[in-house]
Amino acid sequence: MSKRITVAAGALLALALVLTGCASKSKPATSAASGSASVVSGATATFKGVTVENANDITKEPKVTSKSTDMPTELEVDDLIVGGGAPATPTSTVKVQYVGARLSDGYNFDSSWSRGEPTSFPLTGVVPGFTQGIAGTDSIPAMKVGGRRIMILPPSLAYGASGQGADIPPNTPLVFVVDLLGVS
């Protein structure tokens, strides 16, 4: 009888070790300025009430859902995939794939994925939160090529009181999931 218990305990210990190893491999990295995104499953992450499907696969379009009632007052970011390439700077021209959505309802107002190809632009020509979220700040590390980051922008770092047409009303906090493909 004790031999069966020993074998069963050994099997349970082995299963626990395998599961622990799998969990640690799928957990996204955390930026210094934010709380950690939590992995719901191998490809889905949640961060500050926002769910991102395909979170850890840069070859697939991230699907963003949110029903957050939070009104962020500062930029919040989390690395879903930590890049290993060159870092972005505030004056970089970046090549990215991205999805932009409203924090309150997850409405997707813009996506390079829907246009079928990445887009390039100088970080000096976008809203401040987008620049800071990619190039970094004193408390947020710069993104590196090969990374995927979720960014939550307060209205003051997005389109503010003026908004941006019907899709982005005044004082709307935004969510972006950005893949950094290149910097120059």
N, C-alpha and C positions, 0 to 999 in steps of 0.2 A: 504494500500500500504506500509506503513512504517513497518508493522509487517512482511511482506514478505522480505523486505530488511534486517531487523534485523535477521530473520531466516537464510537467505542466507549468511549474514556476519558471523553469528555464525558457520555455516557449513564450510565456508572457513577457519575460524580461527582454528577449530577442525582439518581439513585436514592438515593445515600447521603445527600444533603441532605434529600430527602423523608422517608426513614426516620428520620433524626435528628430532624426536626421532629415527626413523629408520636410518637416515643418520649417526647420532652420534654413533650408535651401530656397524655399518659396517666399520667405518673408522679404518684402522690399526694404531697401536701405532707407534711413531717415536723415533728413537734412538737419543741420544744427538749429534751425530756427523754428522747427515745428514738432508736433507730436507725430508719432509713427502711424503710417497707414497700416491697417490690419488686413491680413489676407483672409478672405472668406473661403476661397478655394484657390487652386493653383493659378487661376488666371483672373480672379476678381479681387479687387482691393477696395477698402472703404477708407475715407479720410474726411473728417469733419462733416459727416453726413452726406458725402458724395460717394457714389459707387461707380467704379470704373471696371468694365469688363475688358478682357484682353489686356489687362494691366501690365503683365510682364512679357509681352510679345510685341516687339517693335515692328514686326512685319505685318501686324494686323491693326486695323482701325480700332481705337479705343471707343467704347460705347459708354457715355456718361449719363447717369441718372441722378437726380437730386430733387429733394423736396425740403431743403433746409430753410428754416425760418431765421437762421442766424444773420446778423448784420456785422460782417467782419470790419474791424477798424484798422487792420494792418494786413500786409501781404502774408499769406500762409502758403508754404510749399512743402512737398514731400517727393523724394525721388522714388519712383516706381521701379526704374532701372537706372543704376549708376553707370554713367558713361566712362570710358577709359581713354578717350581721345583728347584733343585740344579743348581748353576751356574757352567759353565765350567771354567777351569783354563788352563794356557799354558802347563801344564804337564799332563792334563787329558787324559785319553783314552775315546773317545766318541763313542756312538752308534748313527748313523744318517741315514736318508734317504736324498738324495740330487739329484739335477740335475745340471750339469755343461754345460755352453754354451758359445760360442764366443759372445762378445758384438756387434761386427760389423754386424753379420748376424743371430744371434740366433741359429746357428748350434749346436745341442746337441752332445757334444763329450763324455759325460759320464753320467750315471744315475744308482744309486742303485735301483731305481724303476724298470728299465728294467731287472735287474737281479732277481727281485722277492722277495728281502729281504733287510732289513737294513744291513749296514756294520759297523764294529768297527775298530778303529785305534787310535794310540796315536797322539795327536796334535803336538808332537815333530817331526813327520815324514812326514809332508805335507808342501806345499808351504807356505811361511810366511803370505800371505794375508788370507789364509784359517784359519790358527792358530789365527791370530789377529781378524778375523771376527767372530770367535766363542768364543774365550777366552776373547776378548776385549783388549782395550788399555787404555791409560790415558783419551782419549776422547770418547771411544766407550764402552758401558757397556757390560759385559759378557752375552752371551746367557744363558738362563735357560732352563732346561728340560721342554718340552712341547711347545717350541717356534718354529716359522718358520721365517727365516730371509733371505732377499735378500742381496747379497754381490757383489759389483763390484770391481774387483781387477785390478789395473794398471799392466802393464807388469812387472814392477820392483818387485812386490809382488807375481807374478805368475811364469811363466817360462822364462821371460826375453828375452834376445837376442838369446838364444839357442832354444827356442820353445820346443815343445814336439811332434815330428813327424809331419805327414801330417795334422792331425786334429787341431793342435795348432801351427801355424807358429810363427817364431820369432816376438817378440814385440807385442803380441796379448793380449788385455785386455779381461778379462773373467768375466762371471756372474755365480754365484752359488745361488741356492735357497736351503737352508738347514733346515731340521727338526731335532732338537736335541731331541733324544729319551732317552738318558741315559748318565751319566758320572761316571767314577771311577778313 
